[in-house]
Amino acid sequence: MKIAVIGTGYVGLVVGACLAETGNDVICVDKDEVKVRLLRRAKVPIYEPGLTELVKRNAAEGRLAFTTQLSRAVKASEIIFIAVGTPQGEDGSADLQHVEAVARDIGKTMDGFRVIVDKSTVPVGTAQRVRAIVARETSHPFSVVSNPEFLKQGAAVDDFMKPDRVVIGAEDQRGAELMVALYQPFTRTGAPIMVMDCASAELAKYAANALLATRISFMNEVANVCELFGADVDRVRQAVGSDRRIGSSFLFPGVGYGGSCFPKDVKALVRFSADKKYDFKVLKAVEAVNQRQKLVLVKKLESHFKSLKGRTIAVWGLAFKPKTDDMREAPAVPIIKALLEKGATVQAYDPEAMNVARGIFGTKVTYAKKSYDALRDADALAIVTEWHEFREPDFDRMRRLMKTPVVFDGRNIYHPQQMQAHGFIYASIGR
Ligand SMILES: NC(=O)c1ccc[n+]([C@@H]2O[C@H](COP(=O)([O-])OP(=O)(O)OC[C@H]3O[C@@H](n4cnc5c(N)ncnc54)[C@H](O)[C@@H]3O)[C@@H](O)[C@H]2O)c1
């Protein structure tokens, strides 16, 4: 099939490359000229495992092209994915300006039947809105489809190639059938393609993210209560997670969730429910707990040292989760800001997010080339992201480098007894 993907961020680029991989002809569009120039040379501007190889191969085989000209892509394609950002607006709602601008441009340039797919995460009712915007610009027939994306950054290619399910919201047969055909190569192992109305598809995406965020905030509260009673959250988590009705994923306590999706999607669901006069109480609490949890590590550090003024704190992990360079809403940002405000010096290290961090903190932070360099003369180490390379470090080397052997582990990657045996003062979450 001939496909256009508008927006080549974490979602659009993965969608474009994976659809090319199954033999479709894909043109990816972005208004960011620098990005498009890089992609034309098969240089992928983000870190996502496996993506560079996929882009290189499919571009070389002539199935994947990049342009800044939306009209060229729209004219050449029968299915057009809108995969632009839907950032958080000032009042917590999803800002739809990019989606709407793209819908207008598609309407203006389409010259025959098109399937227009909302791939971006958009509030309930957006498919209708997109339909109205396009209809104002064109007399050609078209279908609007809502096809929310459930991929995880850090495993995005794998998730798209082997989805748990594909959700397609469609109001007419023609659009639904084309989408089902497009996704069939990805669901050979039996994952369901679920066709439903657009409102249900739109809400399914928010409900999924909000439920995952709820599990995280819930376990963070359980961890905080564990600390009050001397219980071990690892034991509690295992006991709870082995109940088949509950399952074991997304029950790890830590320093709160971040990223470009959970925080904004939780707020947007609260917001568009409120538009219908519905007070989504659970999610308001989920969000409040998350805000508090992001500063738990700083509070622990402060109560250990009494004052952080003049202290040197090493921070391992800046990205909002491992295997990505994305720092949008990353807990590391408020943590480092609070440390700096309290007069500490921060020596930071992340395997992939150093350049992004430089854009956020400039010269306020010292950037270490290697994880161990960050520890030099540090009063304490704060672990904020659970990258694999932090899991089995050389503890003796760590202790020798640090001024005092103090580790505050925001992701519970070490065991308290193990750290005690290595001579560290060690604190974690809920243990
Ligand atoms: N990041 C994720 O893990 C993830 C997962 C599922 C769904 N989503 C949703 O997918 C959408 C995109 O997210 P993302 O993380 O890929 O965003 P992103 O910010 O990484 O990328 C968006 C891209 O769209 C481009 N763009 C904006 N307006 C444009 C226009 N008018 N024409 C052409 N290009 C334009 C931007 O230049 C940018 O490259 C969001 O709605 C998000 O909520 C994201």
PDBQT file of the ligand as one rigid body, heavy atoms in Angstrom, charges set to zero:
ROOT
HETATM    1  N1  LIG A 501       6.283   8.608  22.547  1.00  0.00    +0.000 N 
HETATM    2  C1  LIG A 501       5.555   7.546  22.815  1.00  0.00    +0.000 C 
HETATM    3  O1  LIG A 501       6.005   6.589  23.435  1.00  0.00    +0.000 OA
HETATM    4  C2  LIG A 501       4.117   7.466  22.352  1.00  0.00    +0.000 A 
HETATM    5  C3  LIG A 501       3.441   6.242  22.427  1.00  0.00    +0.000 A 
HETATM    6  C4  LIG A 501       2.131   6.179  21.982  1.00  0.00    +0.000 A 
HETATM    7  C5  LIG A 501       1.509   7.332  21.508  1.00  0.00    +0.000 A 
HETATM    8  N2  LIG A 501       2.173   8.527  21.476  1.00  0.00    +0.000 N 
HETATM    9  C6  LIG A 501       1.491   9.689  20.944  1.00  0.00    +0.000 C 
HETATM   10  O2  LIG A 501       1.933   9.889  19.610  1.00  0.00    +0.000 OA
HETATM   11  C7  LIG A 501       1.989  11.282  19.294  1.00  0.00    +0.000 C 
HETATM   12  C8  LIG A 501       3.386  11.651  18.837  1.00  0.00    +0.000 C 
HETATM   13  O3  LIG A 501       4.282  11.437  19.901  1.00  0.00    +0.000 OA
HETATM   14  P1  LIG A 501       5.860  11.475  19.700  1.00  0.00    +0.000 P 
HETATM   15  O4  LIG A 501       6.464  11.080  21.000  1.00  0.00    +0.000 OA
HETATM   16  O5  LIG A 501       6.237  10.732  18.466  1.00  0.00    +0.000 OA
HETATM   17  O6  LIG A 501       6.065  13.054  19.452  1.00  0.00    +0.000 OA
HETATM   18  P2  LIG A 501       7.380  13.800  18.976  1.00  0.00    +0.000 P 
HETATM   19  O7  LIG A 501       7.309  15.136  19.587  1.00  0.00    +0.000 OA
HETATM   20  O8  LIG A 501       8.582  12.937  19.191  1.00  0.00    +0.000 OA
HETATM   21  O9  LIG A 501       7.202  13.933  17.398  1.00  0.00    +0.000 OA
HETATM   22  C9  LIG A 501       6.252  14.714  16.777  1.00  0.00    +0.000 C 
HETATM   23  C10 LIG A 501       6.807  15.150  15.417  1.00  0.00    +0.000 C 
HETATM   24  O10 LIG A 501       5.770  15.815  14.676  1.00  0.00    +0.000 OA
HETATM   25  C11 LIG A 501       6.350  16.866  13.947  1.00  0.00    +0.000 C 
HETATM   26  N3  LIG A 501       5.315  17.825  13.549  1.00  0.00    +0.000 N 
HETATM   27  C12 LIG A 501       4.573  18.640  14.342  1.00  0.00    +0.000 A 
HETATM   28  N4  LIG A 501       3.721  19.365  13.598  1.00  0.00    +0.000 NA
HETATM   29  C13 LIG A 501       3.910  18.993  12.307  1.00  0.00    +0.000 A 
HETATM   30  C14 LIG A 501       3.319  19.368  11.080  1.00  0.00    +0.000 A 
HETATM   31  N5  LIG A 501       2.363  20.302  11.018  1.00  0.00    +0.000 N 
HETATM   32  N6  LIG A 501       3.750  18.779   9.952  1.00  0.00    +0.000 NA
HETATM   33  C15 LIG A 501       4.731  17.844   9.999  1.00  0.00    +0.000 A 
HETATM   34  N7  LIG A 501       5.325  17.455  11.123  1.00  0.00    +0.000 NA
HETATM   35  C16 LIG A 501       4.932  18.005  12.276  1.00  0.00    +0.000 A 
HETATM   36  C17 LIG A 501       7.402  17.420  14.882  1.00  0.00    +0.000 C 
HETATM   37  O11 LIG A 501       8.377  18.188  14.180  1.00  0.00    +0.000 OA
HETATM   38  C18 LIG A 501       7.962  16.152  15.502  1.00  0.00    +0.000 C 
HETATM   39  O12 LIG A 501       9.063  15.653  14.765  1.00  0.00    +0.000 OA
HETATM   40  C19 LIG A 501       1.540  11.997  20.561  1.00  0.00    +0.000 C 
HETATM   41  O13 LIG A 501       0.153  12.235  20.470  1.00  0.00    +0.000 OA
HETATM   42  C20 LIG A 501       1.811  10.987  21.642  1.00  0.00    +0.000 C 
HETATM   43  O14 LIG A 501       0.977  11.160  22.768  1.00  0.00    +0.000 OA
HETATM   44  C21 LIG A 501       3.476   8.604  21.869  1.00  0.00    +0.000 A 
ENDROOT
TORSDOF 0
